[in-house]
Amino acid sequence: MNPSRLFILRPVATVLLMAAILLAGILAYRQLPVSALPQVDYPTIQVLTFYPGASPDVMASSVTAPLERQFGQMPGLKQMTSTSSGGSSVITLQFSLDLSLDVAEQEVQAAINAATTFLPKDLPNPPVYSKVNPADAPILTLALTSDTLPMPQVEDFADTRFAQKISQLSGVGLVSISGGQRPAVRVQANPTALSAYGLTLEDLRAVVAAANVNQAKGAFDGPRQASIIGANDQILSSKEYRPLIVTYRNGAPVVLSDVADVIDDAENVKQAAWMNNTPAVIVNIQRQPGANVIEVADRIKKLLPQLESTLPSSIHVTVLTDRTTTIRGSVKDVQFELMLAVALVVMVIFLFLRTFAATVIPAAAVPLSLVGSFGAMYLLGFSLNNLTLMALTISTGFVVDDAIVMIENIARYIEQGETPLQAALKGSQQIGFTILSLTVSLIAVLIPLLFMGDVVGRLFREFAITLGITILISAAVSLTLTPMMCARLLRRTPEKEQTAFYRASQRVFDRAIESYGRTLRWVLDRQKATLLVAIGTLVLTVLLYIVVPKGFFPVQDTGVILGISEAPQSVSFVAMAARQQALAKVILNDPAVESLSSFIGVDGTNTTLNSGRILINLKPQSQRKASAEQVIRRLQSAVTDVEGATLFLQPVQDLTVEDRVSRTQYQYSLEDADPKELYTWAPKMVDTLRSLPELRDVSSDQQDQGLQTSLMIDRSTASRLGITPQMIDDTLYDAFGQRVVSTIFTQLNQYRVVLEVKRDFQKGPQTLQDIYIRSASGGQVPLSTFTQTTETTAPLVIGHQGQFPSVTL
């Protein structure tokens, strides 16, 4: 049986079949998405909850714990980690690979609904989830700056006109605005003035909250016309708040401006962001797990001009980080290598076959097999990435083998005097089974890759399938098109018609064969020595396998470096801002750095006030001599001159399998049901690891040395005065917690009214003597009457893994 006979005798049908494969491959190539690597992301969801003014312990017990109990019951949950800090709770949920992200989203929403009854009643906003991996670096970072407008107005434009529109695009997981300059009305009370009028902070909060409402009021419906009822019940600016009457004393009104400063400012004044050294609003855009980076970035870039046209001309939008630039560059490099490999294969074929007609046949078979693979890749949902293109590059050698074997066998019959048609029929019949067996054996090698599990299996599945499909198409082409072309193009070349190049190359081949024969006979005469060399080679291979360094994936130079800054745990916001800018100044002095974005403050990305983020953008590789690793070592040496700040640097990678940001290359987590025992042994392990010469930059996320002022309530005295712990907590929250007491509703956004005491009364525990609470008799009682303060240490952040306290090294 000859599988090639029909195709040899039907050349037109064979050509049309191959043309169909070629056309399908070309059309599919234009539709294939481009990415750095196959999509192997775990379905990951991040849940954020903000409770301004709450301590890490309060966040962990009253917010994080109820949510974790509900999340822990979800099927398919692979890993759950959480971080509770001052005013912030961040829970990261990683699900198994076989669970759809949309199904996981439904489970998370149901769990949040179930936990709502256990959360604090005065929580400003319910928990918000995002389909995003927090360890995944932003695909695009935008900076909005202005020389004339204040940052709160710039942030308002970014929030209402940028973030919402970009969030609607397919594949966008999270659009976060760093800098925290959201507009708000801040009521900064003067406790001394309040006391003079016989008022407390709770009185002030009640008045401000009741003065601003936006509720339904009904409508009139008469016999002829109807009208809705409206009222000026909402206050929209700080100017309207100032004349608000708080109370009357001696027949005269006491207005809000008499006891407080009312200003237009930011909702959270303990956040800031910069583009290089310029204050800015930073917009970080992260993709959903599994979304194609380049497709998402292209959608955003297409929308950007339209969004920029809606902004005032005084606001400038700058693209700081674009991760697609290096991805496109790396894919283009691999595409060039693929074309170069095909060209080299064709050139080598010509050198050995020495005729143009014989060279055309494999030269047509190789690109046809490769292009035909694109059609199968499109149907399977694959992308053009470094691994699939590498599979095509490797397959170039396999593809040409089948064609050469077929051509050589047919050419042998032609040299013996057979006609090209008869030679093609005989040669293809003899070699058909050989090609099939070669194809099956090559594909069998790839089968183990198809059954590998977890991330590694997902990573190499596209590689194995693409390589296998190309080999199958190559076998089909070698059994159909190649013998048909041999029957039409190959001719016997008489010796008198042979060119000088043909004869010269033949002499070279003859000498090479003779040389091989001599060396083969020499080896066969020394069989024992040959076996010893073979065994020695095997042993050396095993030893080298043991010695050679191993890793999951090579470190990439994507042109972006992530920096995590850290200051002493007792640092203030103002001091942290100064140190963050000092670090940025040193980084920008490096010749390989093009730009950077940095931000500080508790915002879900940064979990504590003493930490910050810096995203460093390097110049293109053609404009810098150093690699990302070399730049990191250079910067680490330079930033040591910045006093009171430590900077951890890591190159941003295209492949992210973890769900937490690491300061260093490796992570190790310690869990213990007893937090005291955990916090005792974690530093000991850090010290031991630091003593090892093989390791550097050993650190941990344990921060349990933050300053805390503890109030010891004399419950007997407080009870005698008719003062409850609830009243004490409410007063402290009013004074020092940036408490949201009201909301201003507009058609575009909602803005908060924040209550606090003046900055002069927030500098230390000594100001507690100026904070008064009304007793049961109606008199003013200072807090210091029934409380004592002590300075202690407390955790700045509380980490959990699987609901248990944990520390990550």
Buried (B, 14 or more C-beta within 10 A) or exposed (E): EBBBBEBBBBBEEBBEBBEEBBEBBEEBBEEBBBBBBBBBBBBBBBBBBBBBBBBBBBBBBBBBBBBBBBBEEBEBBBBBBBBBBBBBBBBBBBBBBEBEBEEBBEBBEEBBEBBEEEBBEEBBEEBEBBBBBBBBBBBBBBBBBBEEBBBBBBBBBBBBBBBEBBEEBEBBBBBBBBBBBBBBBBBBBBBEBBBBBBBBBBBBBEBBBEBBBBEEEEEEEEEEEEEEEEEEEBBBEBEBBBEBEBBEEEEEEBBBBBBBBBEBBBBBBBBBBBBBEEBBBBBBBBBBBBBBBBBBBBBBEEBBEEBBEEBEEEBBBBBBBBBBBBBBEBBEEBBEBBEEBBEEBBEBBBEEBBBEBBBBBBBBBBBBBBBBBBBBBBEEEBBBBBBBBBBBBBBBEBBBBBBBBBBBBBBBBBEEEBEBBBBBBBBBBBBBEEBBEBBEEBBEEBEEBEEBEEBBBBBBBBBBBBBBBBBBBBBBBBBBBBBBBBBBBBEBBEEEEEEEEEEEBEEEEEEEEEEEEEEEEEEEEEEEEEEEEEEEEEEEEEEEEEEEEEEEEEEBBBBBBBBBBBBBBBBEBEBBBBBBBBBBEBBBEBEBBBBBBBBBBBBBBBBBBBBBBBBBBBBEBEEBEBBBEEBBEBBBEBBEEBEEBBBBBBBBBBBBBBBBBBBBEEEEBBBBEEBEEBBEEBEEBBEEBEEEEEEEEBBBBBBBEBEBEEBEBEEEEBBEBBBBEEBBBBBBBBBBBBBBBBBBEEEEEEBBBBBBBBEEBEEEEEBBEBBBBBBEEEEBBBBBBBBEBEEEEBBBBBBBBBBBBBBBB
